[in-house]
């Protein structure tokens, strides 16, 4: 019976700590976008480098014709 006087306040303290930690995580944006970074690896980057063709004989760079 005496152990209940220790365990009940300890349980209340753990619950309060868990609730505080949950609200801290929500406020700091931990749950904002869970799927966006996982899907972003499937898409190409927006930056496209200009395509150039290097002539072997002259060493000049010539843009590719499409």
Biotite code that builds the C-alpha atoms (Angstrom):
import biotite.structure as struc

atoms = struc.array([
    struc.Atom([0.000, 0.000, 0.000], chain_id="A", res_id=1, res_name="UNK", atom_name="CA", element="C"),
    struc.Atom([2.871, 2.334, 0.737], chain_id="A", res_id=2, res_name="UNK", atom_name="CA", element="C"),
    struc.Atom([4.212, 1.866, -2.764], chain_id="A", res_id=3, res_name="UNK", atom_name="CA", element="C"),
    struc.Atom([1.081, 3.491, -4.193], chain_id="A", res_id=4, res_name="UNK", atom_name="CA", element="C"),
    struc.Atom([2.055, 6.766, -2.538], chain_id="A", res_id=5, res_name="UNK", atom_name="CA", element="C"),
    struc.Atom([5.219, 6.718, -4.620], chain_id="A", res_id=6, res_name="UNK", atom_name="CA", element="C"),
    struc.Atom([3.905, 5.189, -7.849], chain_id="A", res_id=7, res_name="UNK", atom_name="CA", element="C"),
    struc.Atom([0.845, 7.405, -8.343], chain_id="A", res_id=8, res_name="UNK", atom_name="CA", element="C"),
    struc.Atom([2.729, 10.728, -8.235], chain_id="A", res_id=9, res_name="UNK", atom_name="CA", element="C"),
    struc.Atom([5.465, 9.185, -10.377], chain_id="A", res_id=10, res_name="UNK", atom_name="CA", element="C"),
    struc.Atom([2.872, 8.091, -12.968], chain_id="A", res_id=11, res_name="UNK", atom_name="CA", element="C"),
    struc.Atom([1.301, 11.549, -12.968], chain_id="A", res_id=12, res_name="UNK", atom_name="CA", element="C"),
    struc.Atom([4.745, 13.069, -13.462], chain_id="A", res_id=13, res_name="UNK", atom_name="CA", element="C"),
    struc.Atom([5.471, 10.767, -16.444], chain_id="A", res_id=14, res_name="UNK", atom_name="CA", element="C"),
    struc.Atom([2.108, 11.553, -18.039], chain_id="A", res_id=15, res_name="UNK", atom_name="CA", element="C"),
    struc.Atom([2.680, 15.289, -17.636], chain_id="A", res_id=16, res_name="UNK", atom_name="CA", element="C"),
    struc.Atom([6.148, 14.929, -19.135], chain_id="A", res_id=17, res_name="UNK", atom_name="CA", element="C"),
    struc.Atom([4.767, 12.933, -22.105], chain_id="A", res_id=18, res_name="UNK", atom_name="CA", element="C"),
    struc.Atom([2.049, 15.522, -22.769], chain_id="A", res_id=19, res_name="UNK", atom_name="CA", element="C"),
    struc.Atom([4.588, 18.353, -22.585], chain_id="A", res_id=20, res_name="UNK", atom_name="CA", element="C"),
    struc.Atom([6.898, 16.497, -24.997], chain_id="A", res_id=21, res_name="UNK", atom_name="CA", element="C"),
    struc.Atom([4.009, 15.866, -27.419], chain_id="A", res_id=22, res_name="UNK", atom_name="CA", element="C"),
    struc.Atom([2.981, 19.530, -27.523], chain_id="A", res_id=23, res_name="UNK", atom_name="CA", element="C"),
    struc.Atom([6.626, 20.579, -27.955], chain_id="A", res_id=24, res_name="UNK", atom_name="CA", element="C"),
    struc.Atom([6.921, 18.263, -30.962], chain_id="A", res_id=25, res_name="UNK", atom_name="CA", element="C"),
    struc.Atom([3.694, 19.591, -32.502], chain_id="A", res_id=26, res_name="UNK", atom_name="CA", element="C"),
    struc.Atom([4.758, 23.222, -31.992], chain_id="A", res_id=27, res_name="UNK", atom_name="CA", element="C"),
    struc.Atom([8.203, 22.655, -33.489], chain_id="A", res_id=28, res_name="UNK", atom_name="CA", element="C"),
    struc.Atom([6.707, 21.195, -36.699], chain_id="A", res_id=29, res_name="UNK", atom_name="CA", element="C"),
    struc.Atom([7.666, 17.552, -36.324], chain_id="A", res_id=30, res_name="UNK", atom_name="CA", element="C"),
    struc.Atom([4.319, 16.393, -37.763], chain_id="A", res_id=31, res_name="UNK", atom_name="CA", element="C"),
    struc.Atom([3.794, 19.042, -40.468], chain_id="A", res_id=32, res_name="UNK", atom_name="CA", element="C"),
    struc.Atom([4.627, 17.114, -43.640], chain_id="A", res_id=33, res_name="UNK", atom_name="CA", element="C"),
    struc.Atom([5.399, 13.455, -43.197], chain_id="A", res_id=34, res_name="UNK", atom_name="CA", element="C"),
    struc.Atom([5.090, 12.369, -46.846], chain_id="A", res_id=35, res_name="UNK", atom_name="CA", element="C"),
    struc.Atom([6.545, 15.322, -48.760], chain_id="A", res_id=36, res_name="UNK", atom_name="CA", element="C"),
    struc.Atom([10.257, 14.596, -48.215], chain_id="A", res_id=37, res_name="UNK", atom_name="CA", element="C"),
    struc.Atom([9.707, 10.924, -49.019], chain_id="A", res_id=38, res_name="UNK", atom_name="CA", element="C"),
    struc.Atom([8.069, 11.775, -52.363], chain_id="A", res_id=39, res_name="UNK", atom_name="CA", element="C"),
    struc.Atom([10.515, 14.532, -53.288], chain_id="A", res_id=40, res_name="UNK", atom_name="CA", element="C"),
    struc.Atom([13.218, 11.995, -54.143], chain_id="A", res_id=41, res_name="UNK", atom_name="CA", element="C"),
    struc.Atom([11.026, 10.682, -56.983], chain_id="A", res_id=42, res_name="UNK", atom_name="CA", element="C"),
    struc.Atom([10.846, 14.028, -58.808], chain_id="A", res_id=43, res_name="UNK", atom_name="CA", element="C"),
    struc.Atom([13.581, 15.626, -60.879], chain_id="A", res_id=44, res_name="UNK", atom_name="CA", element="C"),
    struc.Atom([15.296, 18.786, -59.812], chain_id="A", res_id=45, res_name="UNK", atom_name="CA", element="C"),
    struc.Atom([14.035, 22.049, -61.292], chain_id="A", res_id=46, res_name="UNK", atom_name="CA", element="C"),
    struc.Atom([17.529, 23.248, -62.224], chain_id="A", res_id=47, res_name="UNK", atom_name="CA", element="C"),
    struc.Atom([18.553, 22.094, -65.665], chain_id="A", res_id=48, res_name="UNK", atom_name="CA", element="C"),
    struc.Atom([22.083, 22.600, -66.856], chain_id="A", res_id=49, res_name="UNK", atom_name="CA", element="C"),
    struc.Atom([22.486, 23.889, -70.426], chain_id="A", res_id=50, res_name="UNK", atom_name="CA", element="C"),
    struc.Atom([23.505, 21.092, -72.729], chain_id="A", res_id=51, res_name="UNK", atom_name="CA", element="C"),
    struc.Atom([26.699, 21.664, -74.666], chain_id="A", res_id=52, res_name="UNK", atom_name="CA", element="C"),
    struc.Atom([28.601, 19.468, -77.063], chain_id="A", res_id=53, res_name="UNK", atom_name="CA", element="C"),
    struc.Atom([32.329, 19.672, -77.126], chain_id="A", res_id=54, res_name="UNK", atom_name="CA", element="C"),
    struc.Atom([33.913, 19.313, -80.553], chain_id="A", res_id=55, res_name="UNK", atom_name="CA", element="C"),
    struc.Atom([36.780, 16.901, -80.433], chain_id="A", res_id=56, res_name="UNK", atom_name="CA", element="C"),
    struc.Atom([38.884, 18.592, -83.102], chain_id="A", res_id=57, res_name="UNK", atom_name="CA", element="C"),
    struc.Atom([38.484, 22.277, -82.336], chain_id="A", res_id=58, res_name="UNK", atom_name="CA", element="C"),
    struc.Atom([37.901, 22.068, -78.582], chain_id="A", res_id=59, res_name="UNK", atom_name="CA", element="C"),
    struc.Atom([35.082, 24.634, -78.822], chain_id="A", res_id=60, res_name="UNK", atom_name="CA", element="C"),
    struc.Atom([31.833, 24.131, -77.003], chain_id="A", res_id=61, res_name="UNK", atom_name="CA", element="C"),
    struc.Atom([28.848, 24.063, -79.288], chain_id="A", res_id=62, res_name="UNK", atom_name="CA", element="C"),
    struc.Atom([25.240, 24.032, -78.075], chain_id="A", res_id=63, res_name="UNK", atom_name="CA", element="C"),
    struc.Atom([23.193, 20.992, -79.067], chain_id="A", res_id=64, res_name="UNK", atom_name="CA", element="C"),
    struc.Atom([20.457, 21.399, -81.633], chain_id="A", res_id=65, res_name="UNK", atom_name="CA", element="C"),
    struc.Atom([17.151, 19.829, -80.860], chain_id="A", res_id=66, res_name="UNK", atom_name="CA", element="C"),
])
